[in-house]
Each structure stands twice: as structure tokens, then as C-alpha cells.
Amino acid sequence: MGIHYDYKSTKSAKLMEKQAKREKKLAEKKAKRLAKEGPKKEDDHDKTLDASKPITLDFLTNPNKE
């Protein structure tokens, strides 16, 4: 009977330890993934259209254009 009494009294502590372990493991995975990817490269190239140029059908349909 002592085993069951001990189980109920320590159940919440064990669950908190498991949760902490799980969160620690996820944080390590995230840090490892970010380190592997390296710093994010910011692209300064603006993708906005020039208001002074008219929009033509060739501009819209040409796949080789920038």
C-alpha cells in the first residue's frame, strides 16, 4: 500500500519534471536548428512597382523579367 500512497503524493512533481524536460528538449532543438540555418539574410531589394511606369500585358505575363 505504501507504493500507491507514494505515487499519488509525487504525481504532480513528476509531471512538472516531465514538462520541464520536454520544454528543455524543444528549446535545444530550436537552438540547434537556428544555429544550423545561420543568420537570416535580409533582402533590401524592394518588390514595389514604379508608379511612373505603366503596367502592360507584357510586364504581367513575362516570366523572365525581374
Sequence and secondary structure as in RCSB ss.txt:
>XXXX:A:sequence
MGIHYDYKSTKSAKLMEKQAKREKKLAEKKAKRLAKEGPKKEDDHDKTLDASKPITLDFLTNPNKE
>XXXX:A:secstr
 HHHHHHHHHHHHHHHHHHHHHHHHHHHHHHHHHHHH S           TTS   HHHHH TT  
